[in-house]
Amino acid sequence: MKTRVGIIGATGYGGGELLRLLLRHAQTEVVFATTRTESGKPVGAVHRNLDVLTDLTFSAPGEDELVAGTDVIFGALPHGASAATLTPLVERGARVIDLSGDFRLRDAIAYKRHYKKDHPHPHMLGRATYGCPESHREALRATRFVAAPGCFATAINLALLPVAAAGLLNACAVHVTGMTGSSGSGADASEGTHHPTRAGTLRAYKVLDHQHVPEIMQLLGDAGTAPNTIHFTPISAPIVRGILVIATTVLAQPATTETLTSMYQAYYRDAPFVKVLTSREPECATVATTNFAEVRVRANGGLLHVTTSLDNLVKGGAGQAVQCMNLMMGFPESAGLDWPGTWP
């Protein structure tokens, strides 16, 4: 019998990617794709890539129907709305995987500072398992409630987790520059995502104040050592999909590129979707539409330099959430996710 899946907020880009992945997943059946605005409309009418691949229609089931009719519920709602909708489902014992930022942090004050609003259910903070399979694999196998990481957070986590676990991050700052595609801002058009104002330029935004920084600091501290701060400059790039981040910091002790590369290869030995590169640079085109991430590490004396690339909607979003579901439900970790990208 297949695992019955419901997706709350299925009309956005995150919901569409969940549908794309789960409709073709051998162990799952999508039974609900919920929406408040498109109920009754065929899924393929909104997500045109899924037209004729499914006869599923958007619906608006009640809480009782969702809990009784599903084995796993994915939340693909905006910050704030997600916590209000998913908290009653979690409290009723449903398995829930949330793609928003509402359950990633453990501190309500930090949530308010970075998400610019009070958390609607602060008692829920700290209850979810952070959905980073590369560091929380065993915890994900045992949990019923997952907070999937943010897209930039995923890329920066993968860049820094091995050195954090080895105790090589010292108290000085980590400097990160990251570029992202327009799909990371969601399906609703805005000045930052409108193509004529985004194409042909690079623009920094939320400089030193991005909401993903506290979850990265939290994870690195849990892994072993966290830096004093992360100075993060995100940049909107004129592409649709993809994230490229470059992280630099001074190591707690000098290391060679060869030593660090071996450390990263060992850390990610059992991570099916992390490629540690040695002969070329990470780039967005080679991971687009896939759940793979590329990492390359270098050292110059005491200086660490790491570049990471991934698809913001897949490994940075829906794909990683499905990877968490695979672990939660006892499926092979790579089930439904192990196809390669295209080239060129």
NULOKOL-675401 format. One record per atom (N, C-alpha, C): residue in one letter; x, y, z. Coordinates in pm, whole numbers, padded with zeros to 5 digits, always signed. Example, Ala and Ser with C-alpha at 12.3 -4.5 7.8 and 13.67 -1.06 7.14 Angstrom:
BEGIN
a+01319-00569+00780
a+01230-00450+00780
a+01320-00330+00780
s+01285-00225+00708
s+01367-00106+00714
s+01290+00003+00787
This chain:
BEGIN
m+00084-00120+00000
m+00000+00000+00000
m+00088+00125+00000
k+00054+00220-00086
k+00135+00341-00096
k+00106+00436+00019
t+00208+00517+00050
t+00193+00621+00152
t+00106+00734+00096
r+00000+00768+00168
r-00092+00872+00124
r-00039+01009+00168
v-00030+01100+00071
v+00033+01229+00095
v-00067+01341+00068
g-00065+01440+00156
g-00137+01564+00133
g-00040+01681+00126
i-00068+01776+00038
i+00016+01896+00023
i-00071+02017+00049
i-00040+02092+00153
i-00116+02213+00187
i-00045+02333+00127
g-00117+02408+00044
g-00057+02521-00026
g+00011+02475-00154
a-00063+02400-00235
a-00002+02329-00348
a+00003+02409-00478
t-00039+02536-00476
t-00039+02612-00601
t+00089+02692-00623
g+00172+02709-00520
g+00296+02786-00535
g+00408+02703-00595
y+00525+02764-00607
y+00639+02692-00667
y+00682+02573-00581
g+00685+02591-00450
g+00721+02480-00362
g+00621+02367-00372
g+00491+02401-00371
g+00387+02299-00385
g+00393+02230-00519
g+00422+02307-00624
g+00434+02247-00757
g+00549+02149-00767
e+00661+02183-00703
e+00774+02090-00703
e+00744+01965-00623
l+00674+01980-00511
l+00632+01862-00435
l+00544+01771-00521
l+00450+01830-00592
l+00364+01751-00680
l+00446+01680-00787
r+00539+01753-00850
r+00623+01694-00956
r+00698+01573-00904
l+00751+01583-00784
l+00832+01474-00728
l+00746+01360-00676
l+00639+01392-00605
l+00561+01289-00537
l+00467+01214-00630
l+00423+01278-00738
l+00337+01209-00834
l+00412+01097-00905
r+00545+01107-00911
r+00627+01005-00979
r+00702+00916-00880
h+00678+00938-00751
h+00746+00860-00646
h+00676+00725-00635
a+00752+00616-00643
a+00693+00482-00648
a+00620+00444-00520
q+00655+00506-00407
q+00594+00467-00280
q+00485+00562-00230
t+00450+00665-00308
t+00353+00762-00258
t+00235+00779-00352
e+00123+00817-00294
e+00003+00857-00368
e-00041+00992-00314
v-00048+01093-00401
v-00094+01224-00359
v-00247+01222-00356
v-00304+01237-00237
v-00449+01231-00223
v-00512+01369-00206
f-00435+01465-00157
f-00486+01602-00143
f-00380+01700-00192
a-00422+01796-00274
a-00342+01912-00311
a-00429+02032-00278
t-00404+02093-00163
t-00502+02190-00112
t-00470+02332-00154
t-00574+02413-00160
t-00564+02554-00194
t-00690+02624-00148
r-00677+02750-00115
r-00795+02828-00078
r-00855+02900-00198
t-00782+02906-00308
t-00827+02988-00421
t-00858+02910-00547
e-00805+02788-00563
e-00820+02716-00689
e-00892+02582-00671
s-00972+02567-00566
s-01039+02440-00539
s-01126+02398-00657
g-01112+02271-00697
g-01188+02217-00809
g-01117+02227-00942
k-01014+02305-00948
k-00940+02323-01074
k-00838+02212-01089
p-00817+02159-01211
p-00716+02055-01231
p-00576+02105-01196
v-00496+02018-01135
v-00358+02054-01101
v-00283+02103-01224
g-00302+02036-01338
g-00231+02073-01460
g-00267+02209-01515
a-00378+02266-01471
a-00415+02400-01517
a-00330+02507-01453
v-00275+02479-01334
v-00187+02573-01264
v-00041+02537-01288
h-00007+02410-01270
h+00129+02363-01293
h+00131+02295-01431
r+00164+02372-01532
r+00146+02326-01670
r+00237+02210-01707
n+00346+02193-01635
n+00434+02079-01662
n+00370+01947-01620
l+00264+01953-01538
l+00197+01832-01490
l+00068+01802-01567
d+00035+01884-01664
d-00085+01861-01744
d-00078+01725-01811
v-00185+01649-01807
v-00207+01513-01859
v-00130+01405-01780
l-00043+01445-01687
l+00028+01346-01606
l-00054+01302-01486
t-00156+01382-01451
t-00240+01348-01337
t-00379+01404-01358
d-00480+01335-01304
d-00617+01388-01306
d-00655+01446-01171
l-00556+01467-01083
l-00578+01524-00951
l-00630+01668-00964
t-00724+01705-00880
t-00772+01842-00876
t-00740+01903-00741
f-00727+02034-00737
f-00707+02104-00611
f-00834+02096-00527
s-00814+02089-00396
s-00928+02074-00306
s-00905+02155-00180
a-01007+02159-00095
a-00998+02232+00031
a-01054+02145+00143
p-00988+02035+00177
p-01039+01945+00281
p-01030+02008+00419
g-01116+01963+00508
g-01109+02008+00646
g-01000+01936+00723
e-00977+01982+00844
e-00872+01925+00928
e-00894+01776+00954
d-01018+01737+00985
d-01047+01596+01013
d-01016+01509+00892
e-01055+01555+00774
e-01033+01478+00651
e-00884+01464+00621
l-00809+01571+00645
l-00664+01566+00621
l-00596+01466+00713
v-00628+01473+00841
v-00563+01385+00939
v-00599+01240+00913
a-00727+01213+00886
a-00772+01075+00867
a-00729+01017+00733
g-00713+01103+00632
g-00693+01052+00497
g-00551+01049+00448
t-00454+01089+00533
t-00315+01096+00489
t-00222+01026+00588
d-00106+00988+00537
d+00001+00935+00622
d+00109+01040+00647
v+00125+01133+00552
v+00222+01242+00564
v+00158+01367+00505
i+00176+01480+00574
i+00127+01609+00524
i+00245+01702+00505
f+00256+01759+00385
f+00358+01861+00356
f+00292+01998+00364
g+00361+02092+00428
g+00316+02230+00430
g+00401+02314+00336
a+00336+02382+00242
a+00406+02469+00148
a+00342+02608+00150
l+00322+02658+00270
l+00256+02786+00292
l+00359+02893+00330
p+00321+03020+00322
p+00413+03127+00363
p+00440+03123+00513
h+00549+03190+00553
h+00582+03203+00694
h+00463+03265+00768
g+00435+03220+00887
g+00323+03271+00965
g+00196+03193+00939
a+00155+03188+00815
a+00036+03109+00778
a+00062+02962+00800
s+00184+02918+00779
s+00217+02777+00794
s+00200+02732+00939
a+00252+02808+01033
a+00241+02770+01174
a+00097+02763+01219
a+00016+02860+01176
a-00124+02863+01216
a-00200+02743+01163
t-00168+02699+01042
t-00238+02588+00980
t-00189+02452+01027
l-00057+02438+01041
l+00000+02306+01068
l+00002+02269+01216
t+00005+02365+01306
t+00013+02333+01448
t-00100+02240+01494
p-00228+02267+01459
p-00333+02173+01502
p-00314+02032+01448
l-00256+02020+01327
l-00233+01887+01268
l-00124+01813+01344
v-00017+01884+01378
v+00092+01824+01456
v+00039+01779+01592
e-00041+01863+01655
e-00091+01832+01789
e-00190+01715+01788
r-00244+01685+01671
r-00332+01568+01657
r-00254+01443+01618
g-00123+01453+01608
g-00040+01337+01583
g-00008+01310+01438
a-00044+01400+01347
a-00013+01380+01205
a+00137+01392+01181
r+00186+01318+01084
r+00324+01337+01036
r+00324+01460+00947
v+00407+01557+00981
v+00407+01686+00910
v+00549+01724+00872
i+00566+01769+00747
i+00694+01822+00699
i+00665+01962+00645
d+00724+02063+00707
d+00695+02202+00673
d+00810+02263+00595
l+00779+02329+00484
l+00881+02393+00401
l+00904+02539+00439
s+00821+02596+00526
s+00839+02736+00564
s+00942+02749+00676
g+00964+02873+00719
g+01059+02897+00827
g+00996+02895+00965
d+00870+02856+00977
d+00799+02875+01102
d+00843+02786+01217
f+00906+02675+01189
f+00944+02582+01296
f+01094+02552+01300
r+01174+02627+01224
r+01318+02598+01218
r+01391+02646+01342
l+01350+02758+01397
l+01421+02818+01510
l+01364+02768+01642
r+01444+02779+01746
r+01399+02738+01879
r+01364+02857+01968
d+01388+02979+01918
d+01374+03099+02000
d+01272+03194+01937
a+01166+03228+02012
a+01061+03316+01961
a+01112+03457+01936
i+01208+03503+02014
i+01263+03637+01993
i+01339+03643+01862
a+01419+03540+01835
a+01492+03534+01708
a+01395+03525+01591
y+01287+03450+01608
y+01187+03439+01501
y+01128+03578+01470
k+01089+03650+01573
k+01030+03783+01551
k+01129+03877+01484
r+01254+03871+01525
r+01353+03961+01468
r+01374+03935+01319
h+01381+03809+01282
h+01417+03776+01144
h+01298+03759+01051
y+01182+03724+01105
y+01063+03708+01020
y+00965+03823+01036
k+00999+03921+01121
k+00926+04048+01133
k+00782+04029+01181
k+00756+03927+01259
k+00623+03905+01315
k+00635+03814+01437
d+00535+03820+01523
d+00531+03729+01637
d+00493+03590+01588
h+00553+03489+01649
h+00517+03352+01613
h+00378+03321+01670
p+00286+03267+01587
p+00149+03244+01636
p+00139+03132+01739
h+00236+03042+01744
h+00235+02931+01839
h+00376+02909+01894
p+00426+02999+01976
p+00566+02989+02022
p+00596+02861+02098
h+00494+02797+02156
h+00519+02672+02228
h+00563+02560+02135
m+00546+02580+02003
m+00585+02477+01906
m+00733+02486+01868
l+00797+02597+01899
l+00937+02614+01860
l+01024+02514+01936
g+01111+02447+01863
g+01198+02346+01922
g+01142+02206+01915
r+01017+02190+01869
r+00958+02057+01865
r+00989+01982+01735
a+01015+02054+01629
a+01040+01990+01500
a+01186+01946+01487
t+01208+01838+01414
t+01343+01797+01377
t+01387+01878+01256
y+01504+01939+01265
y+01554+02018+01152
y+01589+01923+01037
g+01535+01952+00919
g+01540+01856+00809
g+01666+01860+00726
c+01781+01846+00789
c+01908+01838+00717
c+01956+01693+00723
p+01931+01612+00620
p+01967+01470+00626
p+02115+01446+00648
e+02199+01537+00601
e+02343+01518+00612
e+02391+01526+00757
s+02312+01587+00845
s+02352+01596+00986
s+02250+01534+01081
h+02125+01513+01036
h+02019+01467+01125
h+01953+01339+01073
r+02028+01257+01004
r+01968+01140+00937
r+01895+01049+01036
e+01958+01013+01146
e+01895+00921+01241
e+01776+00985+01311
a+01787+01112+01344
a+01673+01180+01407
a+01554+01186+01313
l+01579+01203+01183
l+01470+01208+01086
l+01401+01073+01072
r+01475+00966+01094
r+01412+00832+01088
r+01311+00813+01202
a+01328+00886+01311
a+01246+00863+01430
a+01137+00968+01450
t+01137+01076+01373
t+01048+01189+01400
t+00915+01177+01327
r+00819+01259+01371
r+00692+01275+01301
r+00670+01420+01258
f+00770+01505+01284
f+00753+01649+01259
f+00886+01707+01213
v+00889+01762+01092
v+01013+01810+01032
v+00998+01955+00988
a+01099+02035+01018
a+01111+02171+00964
a+01220+02167+00858
a+01180+02172+00731
a+01277+02167+00622
a+01358+02296+00618
p+01489+02289+00595
p+01574+02408+00594
p+01541+02502+00479
g+01583+02627+00493
g+01571+02723+00384
g+01671+02693+00274
c+01648+02752+00157
c+01733+02721+00040
c+01876+02771+00059
f+01893+02899+00096
f+02027+02950+00122
f+02090+02876+00240
a+02008+02849+00342
a+02061+02778+00459
a+02116+02642+00420
t+02046+02571+00331
t+02094+02440+00288
t+02231+02451+00225
a+02248+02546+00134
a+02376+02561+00065
a+02488+02597+00163
i+02460+02688+00256
i+02563+02730+00351
i+02590+02620+00454
n+02484+02550+00496
n+02505+02435+00585
n+02601+02335+00523
l+02577+02298+00398
l+02661+02198+00332
l+02805+02247+00316
a+02820+02379+00301
a+02955+02435+00289
a+03033+02427+00419
l+02965+02436+00533
l+03035+02454+00661
l+03022+02338+00758
l+02928+02247+00738
l+02908+02139+00834
l+03034+02057+00863
p+03113+02016+00762
p+03229+01933+00794
p+03330+02001+00885
v+03356+02131+00862
v+03454+02199+00947
v+03395+02230+01084
a+03263+02253+01090
a+03200+02273+01221
a+03210+02146+01305
a+03182+02032+01243
a+03188+01904+01314
a+03329+01870+01359
a+03429+01918+01283
a+03569+01891+01317
a+03625+01993+01417
g+03544+02090+01457
g+03591+02191+01551
g+03684+02293+01491
l+03677+02313+01360
l+03769+02404+01292
l+03714+02543+01269
l+03587+02567+01306
l+03535+02703+01297
l+03568+02776+01426
n+03641+02887+01415
n+03675+02960+01537
n+03576+03074+01559
a+03605+03159+01653
a+03508+03261+01694
a+03499+03378+01597
c+03581+03384+01496
c+03572+03496+01403
c+03454+03476+01308
a+03427+03575+01225
a+03311+03571+01138
a+03335+03483+01016
v+03225+03426+00965
v+03225+03364+00833
v+03162+03464+00737
h+03226+03485+00623
h+03175+03577+00522
h+03117+03495+00407
v+02992+03522+00372
v+02924+03445+00267
v+02861+03541+00168
t+02884+03513+00041
t+02810+03577-00067
t+02732+03468-00139
g+02604+03493-00163
g+02522+03392-00228
g+02433+03453-00334
m+02421+03383-00447
m+02335+03428-00557
m+02223+03329-00577
t+02103+03380-00605
t+01987+03293-00616
t+01898+03331-00734
g+01827+03232-00785
g+01733+03254-00894
g+01602+03313-00845
s+01524+03364-00938
s+01401+03437-00904
s+01293+03348-00846
s+01297+03218-00873
s+01192+03129-00821
s+01195+03121-00670
g+01306+03157-00608
g+01315+03154-00463
g+01226+03255-00395
s+01176+03353-00470
s+01088+03455-00412
s+00941+03419-00422
g+00910+03302-00480
g+00772+03259-00486
g+00703+03295-00615
a+00578+03248-00627
a+00504+03261-00752
a+00442+03399-00772
d+00420+03474-00665
d+00360+03606-00678
d+00464+03707-00724
a+00433+03779-00830
a+00529+03873-00889
a+00554+03990-00795
s+00680+04035-00793
s+00719+04153-00717
s+00832+04222-00793
e+00875+04336-00745
e+00984+04406-00813
e+01109+04320-00822
g+01135+04240-00717
g+01254+04158-00717
g+01249+04039-00810
t+01127+03996-00849
t+01115+03878-00935
t+01066+03911-01075
h+01015+04033-01097
h+00964+04072-01228
h+01079+04072-01329
h+01067+03994-01436
h+01182+03969-01523
h+01246+04095-01581
p+01170+04192-01631
p+01236+04310-01689
p+01324+04387-01591
t+01292+04381-01461
t+01375+04453-01363
t+01485+04365-01304
r+01479+04236-01330
r+01578+04144-01274
r+01681+04100-01378
a+01637+04085-01503
a+01728+04037-01608
a+01838+04139-01635
g+01957+04087-01661
g+02068+04174-01700
g+02132+04249-01586
t+02103+04211-01462
t+02164+04281-01350
t+02182+04187-01232
l+02264+04228-01137
l+02280+04161-01008
l+02249+04263-00901
r+02172+04222-00798
r+02129+04317-00696
r+02136+04253-00558
a+02207+04315-00467
a+02210+04266-00329
a+02081+04302-00258
y+02041+04219-00162
y+01920+04246-00084
y+01936+04183+00054
k+01860+04232+00151
k+01866+04182+00289
k+02010+04164+00336
v+02094+04262+00303
v+02236+04253+00336
v+02256+04248+00487
l+02326+04145+00534
l+02355+04121+00675
l+02230+04102+00760
d+02116+04072+00696
d+01992+04058+00772
d+01900+03954+00709
h+01957+03847+00656
h+01873+03744+00593
h+01820+03648+00699
q+01695+03606+00682
q+01629+03524+00784
q+01686+03384+00797
h+01768+03338+00703
h+01825+03204+00714
h+01948+03197+00805
v+02006+03312+00837
v+02130+03310+00916
v+02111+03244+01053
p+02005+03274+01130
p+01996+03211+01263
p+01981+03060+01258
e+01914+03006+01157
e+01903+02860+01152
e+02037+02796+01117
i+02119+02866+01038
i+02254+02815+01008
i+02339+02814+01135
m+02336+02924+01208
m+02413+02933+01333
m+02367+02826+01431
q+02239+02804+01439
q+02184+02702+01528
q+02234+02564+01491
l+02231+02531+01361
l+02276+02399+01315
l+02425+02380+01338
l+02506+02481+01305
l+02650+02466+01320
l+02688+02448+01467
g+02618+02519+01556
g+02643+02499+01698
g+02609+02359+01742
d+02497+02306+01692
d+02459+02169+01725
d+02560+02069+01669
a+02618+02101+01553
a+02711+02009+01488
a+02846+02004+01558
g+02883+02111+01625
g+03014+02111+01691
g+03059+02250+01729
t+03086+02336+01630
t+03130+02472+01659
t+03061+02568+01563
a+03018+02680+01615
a+02959+02785+01534
a+03050+02907+01538
p+03055+02985+01430
p+03134+03109+01434
p+03064+03213+01520
n+03134+03321+01546
n+03075+03430+01623
n+02957+03492+01549
t+02969+03502+01418
t+02861+03556+01336
t+02883+03513+01191
i+02780+03528+01111
i+02789+03504+00967
i+02749+03634+00898
h+02841+03692+00823
h+02814+03812+00744
h+02770+03766+00606
f+02640+03771+00581
f+02584+03713+00459
f+02527+03821+00368
t+02574+03821+00244
t+02521+03911+00141
t+02453+03828+00033
p+02319+03822+00032
p+02248+03753-00077
p+02232+03845-00198
i+02235+03785-00315
i+02226+03860-00440
i+02122+03794-00530
s+02031+03874-00585
s+01935+03822-00683
s+02004+03815-00818
a+02001+03696-00877
a+02068+03672-01006
a+01964+03659-01117
p+02001+03688-01240
p+01905+03685-01352
p+01884+03544-01408
i+01860+03449-01320
i+01827+03313-01358
i+01700+03273-01283
v+01635+03164-01327
v+01512+03120-01262
v+01542+03026-01146
r+01628+02927-01169
r+01661+02828-01067
r+01809+02834-01033
g+01839+02802-00908
g+01978+02782-00871
g+02026+02872-00760
i+02118+02820-00681
i+02188+02896-00578
i+02336+02863-00588
l+02419+02965-00579
l+02564+02949-00568
l+02610+03031-00449
v+02676+02967-00352
v+02727+03040-00237
v+02877+03022-00227
i+02944+03127-00179
i+03088+03126-00157
i+03111+03169-00013
a+03168+03079+00067
a+03191+03105+00209
a+03341+03107+00238
t+03384+03207+00314
t+03525+03215+00353
t+03534+03249+00502
t+03637+03194+00566
t+03663+03226+00706
t+03804+03183+00742
v+03851+03229+00856
v+03981+03186+00908
v+03958+03063+00994
l+04031+02956+00966
l+04017+02832+01040
l+04079+02841+01179
a+04032+02756+01267
a+04089+02752+01401
a+04234+02706+01398
q+04271+02630+01297
q+04410+02592+01276
q+04433+02572+01128
p+04553+02599+01077
p+04578+02588+00934
p+04555+02446+00882
a+04516+02437+00756
a+04495+02308+00690
a+04524+02323+00542
t+04551+02213+00477
t+04575+02214+00333
t+04446+02183+00259
t+04443+02217+00133
t+04327+02183+00050
t+04307+02032+00047
e+04415+01958+00038
e+04405+01812+00031
e+04345+01755+00160
t+04388+01808+00274
t+04335+01760+00402
t+04187+01790+00414
l+04149+01913+00378
l+04008+01951+00388
l+03922+01873+00289
t+03972+01851+00169
t+03896+01774+00070
t+03870+01633+00123
s+03971+01571+00180
s+03952+01438+00239
s+03851+01442+00353
m+03855+01548+00433
m+03760+01562+00542
m+03617+01573+00489
y+03597+01654+00385
y+03464+01670+00326
y+03417+01541+00261
q+03505+01471+00194
q+03467+01344+00131
q+03425+01242+00237
a+03496+01239+00349
a+03460+01146+00457
a+03327+01186+00520
y+03306+01314+00543
y+03183+01360+00607
y+03062+01327+00520
y+03075+01342+00388
y+02963+01321+00298
y+02964+01184+00230
r+03041+01092+00285
r+03053+00959+00223
r+02917+00891+00210
d+02832+00907+00308
d+02701+00842+00307
d+02588+00936+00266
a+02623+01051+00211
a+02522+01148+00167
a+02502+01131+00017
p+02390+01072-00026
p+02375+01036-00167
p+02365+01155-00262
f+02338+01275-00210
f+02315+01387-00300
f+02421+01497-00292
v+02528+01475-00220
v+02634+01575-00209
v+02756+01529-00286
k+02796+01607-00386
k+02915+01578-00465
k+03029+01669-00420
v+03136+01611-00371
v+03254+01689-00335
v+03346+01692-00456
l+03359+01809-00517
l+03432+01823-00643
l+03580+01853-00619
t+03662+01807-00712
t+03805+01836-00705
t+03863+01888-00837
s+03791+01869-00946
s+03849+01904-01077
s+03771+02010-01153
r+03658+02053-01101
r+03584+02163-01162
r+03511+02239-01052
e+03451+02352-01091
e+03382+02436-00994
e+03233+02404-00987
p+03171+02414-00871
p+03026+02402-00862
p+02957+02507-00949
e+02846+02471-01008
e+02769+02565-01088
e+02621+02526-01085
c+02537+02620-01121
c+02393+02598-01110
c+02339+02506-01219
a+02394+02514-01341
a+02337+02439-01452
a+02346+02289-01432
t+02451+02241-01366
t+02471+02097-01351
t+02382+02034-01245
v+02319+02116-01160
v+02230+02062-01056
v+02085+02106-01075
a+02057+02186-01177
a+01921+02236-01198
a+01822+02121-01213
t+01708+02134-01146
t+01596+02038-01142
t+01629+01910-01066
t+01747+01899-01005
t+01786+01777-00933
t+01796+01803-00784
n+01813+01695-00709
n+01832+01705-00564
n+01979+01700-00525
f+02067+01714-00623
f+02211+01710-00594
f+02263+01848-00555
a+02368+01848-00475
a+02443+01969-00443
a+02589+01943-00472
e+02659+02046-00517
e+02802+02037-00545
e+02879+02124-00446
v+02990+02071-00396
v+03072+02141-00298
v+03218+02131-00340
r+03290+02242-00333
r+03436+02238-00351
r+03501+02320-00242
v+03602+02263-00178
v+03668+02329-00066
v+03815+02352-00100
r+03865+02466-00053
r+04006+02500-00069
r+04057+02563+00059
a+04190+02561+00074
a+04254+02628+00187
a+04374+02706+00136
n+04398+02818+00202
n+04518+02897+00176
n+04577+02932+00312
g+04661+02841+00361
g+04712+02858+00497
g+04598+02839+00595
g+04564+02945+00666
g+04455+02937+00762
g+04321+02980+00708
l+04313+03010+00578
l+04188+03059+00520
l+04110+02945+00455
l+03982+02932+00490
l+03891+02836+00430
l+03811+02904+00320
h+03795+02835+00207
h+03714+02886+00095
h+03630+02770+00044
v+03496+02783+00050
v+03406+02677+00004
v+03303+02736-00091
t+03282+02667-00203
t+03178+02704-00298
t+03077+02590-00306
t+02948+02625-00305
t+02841+02525-00309
t+02735+02569-00408
s+02680+02473-00483
s+02568+02501-00573
s+02459+02398-00552
l+02334+02441-00574
l+02218+02351-00569
l+02100+02420-00636
d+01994+02342-00660
d+01868+02396-00711
d+01786+02441-00591
n+01750+02567-00587
n+01679+02621-00470
n+01542+02558-00448
l+01476+02512-00554
l+01343+02453-00539
l+01347+02304-00509
v+01461+02238-00535
v+01468+02093-00514
v+01550+02064-00389
k+01683+02055-00400
k+01762+02031-00279
k+01743+02143-00176
g+01716+02263-00223
g+01691+02373-00132
g+01546+02387-00090
g+01460+02291-00128
g+01319+02303-00095
g+01247+02170-00097
a+01168+02148-00202
a+01079+02032-00207
a+01154+01899-00211
g+01265+01893-00284
g+01341+01768-00292
g+01396+01726-00158
q+01452+01821-00084
q+01503+01789+00049
q+01391+01746+00142
a+01272+01807+00127
a+01157+01766+00207
a+01117+01623+00176
v+01120+01585+00049
v+01090+01446+00011
v+01199+01353+00065
q+01323+01395+00061
q+01433+01318+00119
q+01407+01292+00267
c+01358+01394+00339
c+01323+01377+00480
c+01208+01279+00496
m+01107+01287+00407
m+00997+01192+00413
m+01046+01049+00392
n+01138+01030+00299
n+01193+00896+00275
n+01253+00839+00403
l+01329+00920+00474
l+01389+00873+00599
l+01282+00848+00704
m+01187+00939+00716
m+01080+00926+00814
m+00999+00798+00794
m+00973+00763+00667
m+00886+00650+00636
m+00962+00520+00613
g+01095+00522+00626
g+01174+00400+00609
g+01198+00361+00465
f+01181+00454+00371
f+01212+00428+00231
f+01361+00449+00207
p+01416+00399+00095
p+01552+00438+00060
p+01562+00590+00051
e+01670+00645+00104
e+01681+00790+00113
e+01669+00860-00022
s+01717+00796-00127
s+01716+00859-00258
s+01591+00826-00341
a+01493+00758-00283
a+01375+00717-00359
a+01305+00837-00422
g+01279+00827-00551
g+01210+00932-00623
g+01291+01056-00649
l+01421+01052-00623
l+01502+01174-00631
l+01634+01156-00705
d+01665+01037-00752
d+01802+01010-00795
d+01828+01025-00944
w+01750+01106-01013
w+01779+01129-01154
w+01888+01235-01169
p+01966+01228-01278
p+02070+01329-01301
p+02011+01454-01365
g+02089+01559-01367
g+02049+01678-01439
g+02078+01664-01587
t+02058+01772-01658
t+02085+01772-01802
t+02211+01854-01830
w+02276+01823-01941
w+02395+01899-01984
w+02408+01890-02135
p+02414+01998-02207
p+02416+02136-02157
p+02275+02181-02119
